Amino acid sequence: MLGTNAYDIHSLSAPSSFPQEDFASFIALSCWELWKARNAFVFRGERYSLHHLLGACRATTELWSFRLSTKKKHIASKWCVLFDQARAD
């Protein structure tokens, strides 16, 4: 079943309603924030909720958007919308 272990991450594909372009960067950003949350827990005993993790992903998306060309800024905007929707659920 897809998504049951870390090796499956390379097999993920973007949903049809999601920008296909730079989807690997979206996954990398999400994994980076998850890794940072894991380290905060392991090394500092900090606990983060899913809501907080999604907020961190959105904030990092905003920072990463500055490295995108003007033509690709819409991609980061759609990522932000996705993280906002996930936080609202």
A tleap script that builds the chain and sets N, CA, C and O, in Angstrom:
source leaprc.protein.ff14SB
mol = sequence {
  NMET LEU GLY THR ASN ALA TYR ASP ILE HIE
  SER LEU SER ALA PRO SER SER PHE PRO GLN
  GLU ASP PHE ALA SER PHE ILE ALA LEU SER
  CYS TRP GLU LEU TRP LYS ALA ARG ASN ALA
  PHE VAL PHE ARG GLY GLU ARG TYR SER LEU
  HIE HIE LEU LEU GLY ALA CYS ARG ALA THR
  THR GLU LEU TRP SER PHE ARG LEU SER THR
  LYS LYS LYS HIE ILE ALA SER LYS TRP CYS
  VAL LEU PHE ASP GLN ALA ARG ALA CASP
}
set mol.1.N position { 0.841 -1.171 0.000 }
set mol.1.CA position { 0.000 0.000 0.000 }
set mol.1.C position { 0.895 1.247 0.000 }
set mol.1.O position { 1.819 1.352 0.806 }
set mol.2.N position { 0.619 2.174 -0.894 }
set mol.2.CA position { 1.402 3.395 -1.013 }
set mol.2.C position { 1.264 4.240 0.240 }
set mol.2.O position { 0.172 4.396 0.787 }
set mol.3.N position { 2.383 4.779 0.682 }
set mol.3.CA position { 2.358 5.667 1.833 }
set mol.3.C position { 2.614 4.975 3.158 }
set mol.3.O position { 2.492 5.601 4.211 }
set mol.4.N position { 2.968 3.692 3.130 }
set mol.4.CA position { 3.173 2.989 4.384 }
set mol.4.C position { 4.617 3.031 4.858 }
set mol.4.O position { 4.884 2.723 6.019 }
set mol.5.N position { 5.554 3.402 3.995 }
set mol.5.CA position { 6.936 3.538 4.439 }
set mol.5.C position { 7.638 4.634 3.644 }
set mol.5.O position { 7.136 5.103 2.622 }
set mol.6.N position { 8.789 5.021 4.125 }
set mol.6.CA position { 9.514 6.146 3.523 }
set mol.6.C position { 9.952 5.872 2.094 }
set mol.6.O position { 10.135 6.812 1.320 }
set mol.7.N position { 10.123 4.626 1.729 }
set mol.7.CA position { 10.560 4.305 0.372 }
set mol.7.C position { 9.500 4.645 -0.672 }
set mol.7.O position { 9.821 4.835 -1.845 }
set mol.8.N position { 8.257 4.721 -0.254 }
set mol.8.CA position { 7.160 5.017 -1.177 }
set mol.8.C position { 7.076 6.486 -1.569 }
set mol.8.O position { 6.338 6.840 -2.489 }
set mol.9.N position { 7.810 7.327 -0.893 }
set mol.9.CA position { 7.679 8.761 -1.134 }
set mol.9.C position { 8.031 9.134 -2.572 }
set mol.9.O position { 7.491 10.101 -3.111 }
set mol.10.N position { 8.922 8.384 -3.188 }
set mol.10.CA position { 9.314 8.672 -4.570 }
set mol.10.C position { 8.233 8.266 -5.570 }
set mol.10.O position { 8.292 8.643 -6.741 }
set mol.11.N position { 7.257 7.504 -5.111 }
set mol.11.CA position { 6.170 7.051 -5.982 }
set mol.11.C position { 4.949 7.961 -5.926 }
set mol.11.O position { 3.995 7.759 -6.677 }
set mol.12.N position { 4.966 8.939 -5.063 }
set mol.12.CA position { 3.820 9.830 -4.938 }
set mol.12.C position { 3.645 10.678 -6.189 }
set mol.12.O position { 4.618 11.089 -6.822 }
set mol.13.N position { 2.412 10.928 -6.524 }
set mol.13.CA position { 2.124 11.841 -7.633 }
set mol.13.C position { 1.116 12.870 -7.136 }
set mol.13.O position { 0.323 12.613 -6.230 }
set mol.14.N position { 1.174 14.021 -7.748 }
set mol.14.CA position { 0.295 15.110 -7.327 }
set mol.14.C position { -1.148 14.800 -7.691 }
set mol.14.O position { -1.404 14.229 -8.751 }
set mol.15.N position { -2.102 15.166 -6.831 }
set mol.15.CA position { -3.511 15.039 -7.193 }
set mol.15.C position { -3.801 15.902 -8.425 }
set mol.15.O position { -3.086 16.869 -8.686 }
set mol.16.N position { -4.816 15.565 -9.159 }
set mol.16.CA position { -5.117 16.284 -10.405 }
set mol.16.C position { -5.410 17.763 -10.178 }
set mol.16.O position { -5.170 18.577 -11.070 }
set mol.17.N position { -5.920 18.127 -9.009 }
set mol.17.CA position { -6.247 19.523 -8.727 }
set mol.17.C position { -5.041 20.320 -8.224 }
set mol.17.O position { -5.154 21.518 -7.964 }
set mol.18.N position { -3.918 19.675 -8.091 }
set mol.18.CA position { -2.710 20.273 -7.527 }
set mol.18.C position { -1.705 20.545 -8.640 }
set mol.18.O position { -1.653 19.785 -9.607 }
set mol.19.N position { -0.905 21.607 -8.534 }
set mol.19.CA position { 0.084 21.881 -9.584 }
set mol.19.C position { 1.072 20.723 -9.718 }
set mol.19.O position { 1.744 20.368 -8.750 }
set mol.20.N position { 1.162 20.143 -10.889 }
set mol.20.CA position { 2.084 19.031 -11.138 }
set mol.20.C position { 3.534 19.519 -11.104 }
set mol.20.O position { 4.448 18.798 -10.704 }
set mol.21.N position { 3.708 20.760 -11.536 }
set mol.21.CA position { 5.032 21.352 -11.604 }
set mol.21.C position { 5.612 21.516 -10.198 }
set mol.21.O position { 4.943 22.027 -9.300 }
set mol.22.N position { 6.830 21.089 -10.019 }
set mol.22.CA position { 7.551 21.228 -8.749 }
set mol.22.C position { 6.910 20.468 -7.594 }
set mol.22.O position { 7.077 20.863 -6.440 }
set mol.23.N position { 6.186 19.393 -7.871 }
set mol.23.CA position { 5.567 18.594 -6.809 }
set mol.23.C position { 6.635 17.976 -5.900 }
set mol.23.O position { 6.426 17.841 -4.694 }
set mol.24.N position { 7.775 17.603 -6.483 }
set mol.24.CA position { 8.860 17.034 -5.673 }
set mol.24.C position { 9.341 18.056 -4.637 }
set mol.24.O position { 9.707 17.677 -3.524 }
set mol.25.N position { 9.345 19.322 -4.986 }
set mol.25.CA position { 9.740 20.367 -4.030 }
set mol.25.C position { 8.719 20.493 -2.903 }
set mol.25.O position { 9.086 20.738 -1.754 }
set mol.26.N position { 7.444 20.328 -3.230 }
set mol.26.CA position { 6.391 20.353 -2.219 }
set mol.26.C position { 6.599 19.214 -1.217 }
set mol.26.O position { 6.472 19.412 -0.008 }
set mol.27.N position { 6.915 18.036 -1.723 }
set mol.27.CA position { 7.157 16.885 -0.851 }
set mol.27.C position { 8.404 17.128 0.000 }
set mol.27.O position { 8.413 16.833 1.195 }
set mol.28.N position { 9.451 17.665 -0.621 }
set mol.28.CA position { 10.687 17.944 0.120 }
set mol.28.C position { 10.438 18.946 1.242 }
set mol.28.O position { 10.928 18.760 2.356 }
set mol.29.N position { 9.691 19.994 0.964 }
set mol.29.CA position { 9.375 21.006 1.968 }
set mol.29.C position { 8.605 20.369 3.126 }
set mol.29.O position { 8.909 20.623 4.291 }
set mol.30.N position { 7.626 19.556 2.808 }
set mol.30.CA position { 6.822 18.903 3.846 }
set mol.30.C position { 7.678 17.965 4.692 }
set mol.30.O position { 7.545 17.936 5.916 }
set mol.31.N position { 8.549 17.203 4.051 }
set mol.31.CA position { 9.439 16.295 4.787 }
set mol.31.C position { 10.423 17.059 5.654 }
set mol.31.O position { 10.727 16.637 6.770 }
set mol.32.N position { 10.922 18.179 5.151 }
set mol.32.CA position { 11.851 19.002 5.914 }
set mol.32.C position { 11.195 19.496 7.202 }
set mol.32.O position { 11.802 19.444 8.272 }
set mol.33.N position { 9.969 19.970 7.101 }
set mol.33.CA position { 9.272 20.456 8.298 }
set mol.33.C position { 8.959 19.311 9.258 }
set mol.33.O position { 9.037 19.483 10.474 }
set mol.34.N position { 8.610 18.161 8.725 }
set mol.34.CA position { 8.368 16.993 9.576 }
set mol.34.C position { 9.654 16.586 10.292 }
set mol.34.O position { 9.626 16.241 11.474 }
set mol.35.N position { 10.767 16.626 9.588 }
set mol.35.CA position { 12.067 16.290 10.176 }
set mol.35.C position { 12.431 17.277 11.292 }
set mol.35.O position { 12.923 16.873 12.346 }
set mol.36.N position { 12.191 18.556 11.057 }
set mol.36.CA position { 12.476 19.556 12.078 }
set mol.36.C position { 11.606 19.350 13.317 }
set mol.36.O position { 12.074 19.519 14.443 }
set mol.37.N position { 10.341 18.985 13.111 }
set mol.37.CA position { 9.443 18.722 14.241 }
set mol.37.C position { 9.903 17.483 15.007 }
set mol.37.O position { 9.849 17.445 16.236 }
set mol.38.N position { 10.349 16.487 14.278 }
set mol.38.CA position { 10.859 15.262 14.902 }
set mol.38.C position { 12.083 15.581 15.752 }
set mol.38.O position { 12.193 15.109 16.884 }
set mol.39.N position { 13.005 16.380 15.212 }
set mol.39.CA position { 14.200 16.743 15.965 }
set mol.39.C position { 13.853 17.574 17.193 }
set mol.39.O position { 14.471 17.406 18.244 }
set mol.40.N position { 12.890 18.452 17.078 }
set mol.40.CA position { 12.459 19.255 18.227 }
set mol.40.C position { 11.934 18.348 19.334 }
set mol.40.O position { 12.159 18.606 20.517 }
set mol.41.N position { 11.242 17.296 18.949 }
set mol.41.CA position { 10.717 16.356 19.939 }
set mol.41.C position { 11.846 15.528 20.559 }
set mol.41.O position { 11.947 15.421 21.781 }
set mol.42.N position { 12.686 14.949 19.711 }
set mol.42.CA position { 13.736 14.056 20.190 }
set mol.42.C position { 14.770 14.790 21.039 }
set mol.42.O position { 15.166 14.299 22.097 }
set mol.43.N position { 15.208 15.964 20.580 }
set mol.43.CA position { 16.312 16.630 21.241 }
set mol.43.C position { 15.908 17.673 22.278 }
set mol.43.O position { 16.686 17.989 23.178 }
set mol.44.N position { 14.697 18.206 22.154 }
set mol.44.CA position { 14.278 19.237 23.101 }
set mol.44.C position { 12.980 18.902 23.821 }
set mol.44.O position { 12.522 19.671 24.666 }
set mol.45.N position { 12.386 17.765 23.495 }
set mol.45.CA position { 11.160 17.353 24.153 }
set mol.45.C position { 9.933 18.172 23.764 }
set mol.45.O position { 8.902 18.104 24.434 }
set mol.46.N position { 10.040 18.947 22.681 }
set mol.46.CA position { 8.920 19.774 22.236 }
set mol.46.C position { 7.903 18.917 21.487 }
set mol.46.O position { 8.264 18.009 20.738 }
set mol.47.N position { 6.651 19.217 21.700 }
set mol.47.CA position { 5.572 18.497 21.013 }
set mol.47.C position { 4.816 19.473 20.128 }
set mol.47.O position { 4.404 20.544 20.575 }
set mol.48.N position { 4.640 19.098 18.887 }
set mol.48.CA position { 3.916 19.929 17.941 }
set mol.48.C position { 2.670 19.198 17.473 }
set mol.48.O position { 2.697 17.992 17.226 }
set mol.49.N position { 1.594 19.929 17.354 }
set mol.49.CA position { 0.368 19.364 16.814 }
set mol.49.C position { 0.451 19.358 15.291 }
set mol.49.O position { 1.315 20.012 14.705 }
set mol.50.N position { -0.438 18.629 14.666 }
set mol.50.CA position { -0.511 18.632 13.211 }
set mol.50.C position { -0.820 20.039 12.716 }
set mol.50.O position { -0.284 20.474 11.697 }
set mol.51.N position { -1.672 20.740 13.427 }
set mol.51.CA position { -2.024 22.116 13.083 }
set mol.51.C position { -0.765 22.989 13.048 }
set mol.51.O position { -0.581 23.779 12.122 }
set mol.52.N position { 0.089 22.847 14.044 }
set mol.52.CA position { 1.335 23.616 14.102 }
set mol.52.C position { 2.270 23.206 12.951 }
set mol.52.O position { 2.889 24.065 12.323 }
set mol.53.N position { 2.370 21.925 12.680 }
set mol.53.CA position { 3.229 21.434 11.601 }
set mol.53.C position { 2.783 21.995 10.250 }
set mol.53.O position { 3.613 22.419 9.445 }
set mol.54.N position { 1.488 21.997 10.006 }
set mol.54.CA position { 0.975 22.548 8.748 }
set mol.54.C position { 1.226 24.050 8.656 }
set mol.54.O position { 1.495 24.571 7.574 }
set mol.55.N position { 1.139 24.738 9.776 }
set mol.55.CA position { 1.457 26.168 9.799 }
set mol.55.C position { 2.928 26.416 9.493 }
set mol.55.O position { 3.270 27.369 8.793 }
set mol.56.N position { 3.794 25.559 10.019 }
set mol.56.CA position { 5.226 25.679 9.728 }
set mol.56.C position { 5.485 25.424 8.241 }
set mol.56.O position { 6.317 26.096 7.632 }
set mol.57.N position { 4.780 24.463 7.662 }
set mol.57.CA position { 4.917 24.188 6.226 }
set mol.57.C position { 4.496 25.407 5.409 }
set mol.57.O position { 5.146 25.761 4.425 }
set mol.58.N position { 3.418 26.034 5.819 }
set mol.58.CA position { 2.948 27.218 5.095 }
set mol.58.C position { 3.962 28.355 5.201 }
set mol.58.O position { 4.250 29.028 4.211 }
set mol.59.N position { 4.499 28.567 6.394 }
set mol.59.CA position { 5.481 29.635 6.587 }
set mol.59.C position { 6.733 29.389 5.754 }
set mol.59.O position { 7.287 30.321 5.170 }
set mol.60.N position { 7.174 28.154 5.697 }
set mol.60.CA position { 8.345 27.819 4.885 }
set mol.60.C position { 8.036 27.985 3.406 }
set mol.60.O position { 8.900 28.404 2.636 }
set mol.61.N position { 6.820 27.662 3.004 }
set mol.61.CA position { 6.419 27.877 1.616 }
set mol.61.C position { 6.543 29.350 1.249 }
set mol.61.O position { 7.031 29.683 0.169 }
set mol.62.N position { 6.111 30.220 2.132 }
set mol.62.CA position { 6.223 31.656 1.869 }
set mol.62.C position { 7.691 32.069 1.715 }
set mol.62.O position { 8.023 32.873 0.845 }
set mol.63.N position { 8.565 31.517 2.560 }
set mol.63.CA position { 9.993 31.831 2.436 }
set mol.63.C position { 10.569 31.284 1.129 }
set mol.63.O position { 11.316 31.973 0.435 }
set mol.64.N position { 10.218 30.047 0.802 }
set mol.64.CA position { 10.733 29.422 -0.416 }
set mol.64.C position { 10.217 30.145 -1.660 }
set mol.64.O position { 10.874 30.126 -2.701 }
set mol.65.N position { 9.056 30.776 -1.563 }
set mol.65.CA position { 8.480 31.427 -2.743 }
set mol.65.C position { 9.373 32.544 -3.261 }
set mol.65.O position { 9.304 32.897 -4.438 }
set mol.66.N position { 10.209 33.104 -2.394 }
set mol.66.CA position { 11.094 34.183 -2.825 }
set mol.66.C position { 12.179 33.695 -3.779 }
set mol.66.O position { 12.760 34.495 -4.513 }
set mol.67.N position { 12.459 32.402 -3.776 }
set mol.67.CA position { 13.460 31.881 -4.691 }
set mol.67.C position { 12.865 31.495 -6.043 }
set mol.67.O position { 13.600 31.166 -6.974 }
set mol.68.N position { 11.555 31.533 -6.151 }
set mol.68.CA position { 10.883 31.165 -7.392 }
set mol.68.C position { 10.846 32.340 -8.357 }
set mol.68.O position { 10.805 33.503 -7.956 }
set mol.69.N position { 10.862 32.004 -9.631 }
set mol.69.CA position { 10.715 33.043 -10.645 }
set mol.69.C position { 9.285 33.581 -10.593 }
set mol.69.O position { 8.388 32.946 -10.037 }
set mol.70.N position { 9.093 34.740 -11.171 }
set mol.70.CA position { 7.764 35.351 -11.194 }
set mol.70.C position { 6.750 34.424 -11.844 }
set mol.70.O position { 5.591 34.384 -11.431 }
set mol.71.N position { 7.174 33.681 -12.851 }
set mol.71.CA position { 6.273 32.754 -13.550 }
set mol.71.C position { 5.798 31.626 -12.654 }
set mol.71.O position { 4.745 31.039 -12.906 }
set mol.72.N position { 6.561 31.310 -11.603 }
set mol.72.CA position { 6.222 30.167 -10.757 }
set mol.72.C position { 5.643 30.556 -9.394 }
set mol.72.O position { 5.362 29.674 -8.582 }
set mol.73.N position { 5.462 31.815 -9.130 }
set mol.73.CA position { 4.942 32.259 -7.831 }
set mol.73.C position { 3.558 31.671 -7.543 }
set mol.73.O position { 3.203 31.459 -6.384 }
set mol.74.N position { 2.774 31.406 -8.600 }
set mol.74.CA position { 1.437 30.843 -8.411 }
set mol.74.C position { 1.489 29.467 -7.760 }
set mol.74.O position { 0.548 29.064 -7.077 }
set mol.75.N position { 2.582 28.750 -7.969 }
set mol.75.CA position { 2.716 27.421 -7.380 }
set mol.75.C position { 2.765 27.520 -5.862 }
set mol.75.O position { 2.061 26.789 -5.165 }
set mol.76.N position { 3.589 28.417 -5.353 }
set mol.76.CA position { 3.690 28.605 -3.902 }
set mol.76.C position { 2.358 29.065 -3.321 }
set mol.76.O position { 1.990 28.665 -2.217 }
set mol.77.N position { 1.643 29.894 -4.052 }
set mol.77.CA position { 0.327 30.344 -3.581 }
set mol.77.C position { -0.625 29.175 -3.429 }
set mol.77.O position { -1.384 29.110 -2.462 }
set mol.78.N position { -0.591 28.258 -4.371 }
set mol.78.CA position { -1.473 27.082 -4.284 }
set mol.78.C position { -1.061 26.170 -3.136 }
set mol.78.O position { -1.915 25.570 -2.484 }
set mol.79.N position { 0.235 26.061 -2.884 }
set mol.79.CA position { 0.689 25.278 -1.735 }
set mol.79.C position { 0.168 25.892 -0.448 }
set mol.79.O position { -0.304 25.180 0.439 }
set mol.80.N position { 0.252 27.214 -0.343 }
set mol.80.CA position { -0.233 27.903 0.860 }
set mol.80.C position { -1.720 27.644 1.075 }
set mol.80.O position { -2.159 27.402 2.199 }
set mol.81.N position { -2.485 27.695 0.001 }
set mol.81.CA position { -3.921 27.416 0.090 }
set mol.81.C position { -4.145 25.995 0.592 }
set mol.81.O position { -5.009 25.764 1.438 }
set mol.82.N position { -3.376 25.049 0.080 }
set mol.82.CA position { -3.523 23.658 0.512 }
set mol.82.C position { -3.220 23.506 2.002 }
set mol.82.O position { -3.961 22.840 2.725 }
set mol.83.N position { -2.135 24.120 2.456 }
set mol.83.CA position { -1.802 24.033 3.878 }
set mol.83.C position { -2.865 24.720 4.738 }
set mol.83.O position { -3.192 24.231 5.819 }
set mol.84.N position { -3.402 25.841 4.272 }
set mol.84.CA position { -4.469 26.519 5.009 }
set mol.84.C position { -5.719 25.657 5.097 }
set mol.84.O position { -6.344 25.573 6.155 }
set mol.85.N position { -6.088 25.016 3.992 }
set mol.85.CA position { -7.260 24.137 3.995 }
set mol.85.C position { -7.062 22.958 4.938 }
set mol.85.O position { -7.984 22.572 5.656 }
set mol.86.N position { -5.867 22.389 4.935 }
set mol.86.CA position { -5.596 21.246 5.806 }
set mol.86.C position { -5.661 21.669 7.273 }
set mol.86.O position { -6.121 20.904 8.120 }
set mol.87.N position { -5.207 22.872 7.571 }
set mol.87.CA position { -5.250 23.368 8.963 }
set mol.87.C position { -6.697 23.616 9.396 }
set mol.87.O position { -7.028 23.454 10.571 }
set mol.88.N position { -7.555 24.005 8.459 }
set mol.88.CA position { -8.949 24.316 8.788 }
set mol.88.C position { -9.771 23.041 9.041 }
set mol.88.O position { -10.787 23.078 9.735 }
set mol.89.N position { -9.328 21.938 8.481 }
set mol.89.CA position { -10.089 20.676 8.637 }
set mol.89.C position { -9.928 20.069 10.007 }
set mol.89.O position { -10.501 19.017 10.288 }
savepdb mol mol.pdb
quit
